[in-house]
Amino acid sequence: MGNRKFADGPRTESSVAGHRHQRLQELLHEELAALFRDDVEDPSLDGFAVRAVVLSVDYRNVRVHLAGDSPSTSGLSEARALARLTPFLRARLAESLDLKRVPELHFVLDR
């Protein structure tokens, strides 16, 4: 059959990988945003929402940008809350997404 042609040209391995990476990044963003909106009940994280998700090229790490206002200026209570929350979030991602390995979550607080 040869190369299959699509509207944007021939389908190559790198274009498939790029699309897969983008789609997984979007899925992670949607799932994490829903988890923060619906399931996170820690008062030190009230008002925080997932702003952006950046998946590493090797699919092993995710940088999660959180936006929100917090009375704490040091960010220490949020960092502790996120450390406690990370195993729960990874377990929920494992349940909802069919992945060989759930990426490590790294949080960035955007104020």
C-alpha positions as CSV (number, residue, x, y, z in Angstrom):
1,M,0.0,0.0,0.0
2,G,2.9,2.4,0.6
3,N,2.5,5.7,2.4
4,R,-1.1,6.7,3.2
5,K,-1.8,10.3,2.2
6,F,-3.8,12.6,4.4
7,A,-5.0,16.1,3.9
8,D,-1.7,17.5,5.4
9,G,0.6,15.2,3.4
10,P,2.1,11.8,4.0
11,R,1.8,10.3,7.4
12,T,5.2,9.8,8.9
13,E,6.3,8.3,12.3
14,S,7.3,11.8,13.6
15,S,4.0,13.3,12.7
16,V,2.2,10.5,14.4
17,A,4.4,10.9,17.5
18,G,3.8,14.7,17.5
19,H,0.1,14.2,17.3
20,R,0.1,11.5,20.0
21,H,2.2,13.8,22.3
22,Q,-0.2,16.7,21.8
23,R,-3.3,14.6,22.3
24,L,-1.9,13.0,25.5
25,Q,-1.0,16.4,26.8
26,E,-4.5,17.6,26.2
27,L,-6.0,14.5,27.9
28,L,-3.8,15.1,30.9
29,H,-4.8,18.7,31.1
30,E,-8.5,17.8,30.9
31,E,-8.2,15.1,33.6
32,L,-6.1,17.1,36.0
33,A,-8.4,20.1,35.6
34,A,-11.5,18.0,36.4
35,L,-9.7,16.4,39.4
36,F,-8.8,19.8,40.8
37,R,-12.2,21.2,40.2
38,D,-14.2,18.2,41.5
39,D,-12.1,16.1,43.9
40,V,-9.5,18.2,45.6
41,E,-10.8,19.3,49.0
42,D,-7.6,20.6,50.6
43,P,-8.3,24.2,51.9
44,S,-4.8,25.3,51.2
45,L,-5.4,24.7,47.5
46,D,-8.8,26.4,47.3
47,G,-9.0,28.7,44.4
48,F,-6.3,27.0,42.4
49,A,-7.0,25.6,38.9
50,V,-5.0,23.9,36.3
51,R,-3.8,26.5,33.9
52,A,-1.5,24.5,31.6
53,V,0.1,21.1,31.3
54,V,3.5,20.5,29.6
55,L,4.4,16.9,28.9
56,S,8.0,16.0,28.5
57,V,9.2,14.6,25.2
58,D,9.9,11.2,26.8
59,Y,6.4,11.1,28.4
60,R,7.9,10.6,31.9
61,N,7.2,14.0,33.4
62,V,4.4,16.5,33.4
63,R,4.8,20.1,34.5
64,V,1.4,21.3,35.9
65,H,0.9,25.0,36.0
66,L,-1.6,26.0,38.7
67,A,-3.1,29.5,38.8
68,G,-4.9,31.0,41.8
69,D,-4.8,33.3,44.8
70,S,-3.5,32.1,48.1
71,P,-3.2,34.0,51.4
72,S,0.1,32.2,52.0
73,T,3.1,34.2,50.6
74,S,5.7,31.5,51.0
75,G,3.9,28.7,49.1
76,L,5.0,26.2,51.7
77,S,1.5,25.0,52.7
78,E,0.6,24.6,49.0
79,A,3.8,22.7,48.3
80,R,3.1,20.3,51.2
81,A,-0.5,19.9,50.1
82,L,0.6,19.1,46.5
83,A,3.1,16.6,47.8
84,R,0.3,14.8,49.7
85,L,-2.0,15.1,46.8
86,T,0.4,13.8,44.1
87,P,-0.1,10.0,44.7
88,F,-3.9,10.4,44.6
89,L,-3.7,12.4,41.3
90,R,-1.4,9.8,39.7
91,A,-3.7,6.9,40.8
92,R,-6.7,8.7,39.4
93,L,-4.8,9.3,36.1
94,A,-3.9,5.7,36.0
95,E,-7.6,4.7,36.3
96,S,-8.8,7.1,33.7
97,L,-6.0,6.9,31.1
98,D,-4.7,3.8,29.6
99,L,-0.9,4.4,29.9
100,K,2.0,2.1,30.2
101,R,3.5,4.5,32.8
102,V,1.8,7.4,34.5
103,P,4.1,10.4,34.3
104,E,5.6,12.1,37.4
105,L,3.8,15.3,38.3
106,H,5.7,18.5,39.0
107,F,3.8,21.6,40.0
108,V,4.4,25.3,39.2
109,L,2.3,27.8,41.1
110,D,1.5,30.8,39.0
111,R,0.2,33.8,41.1
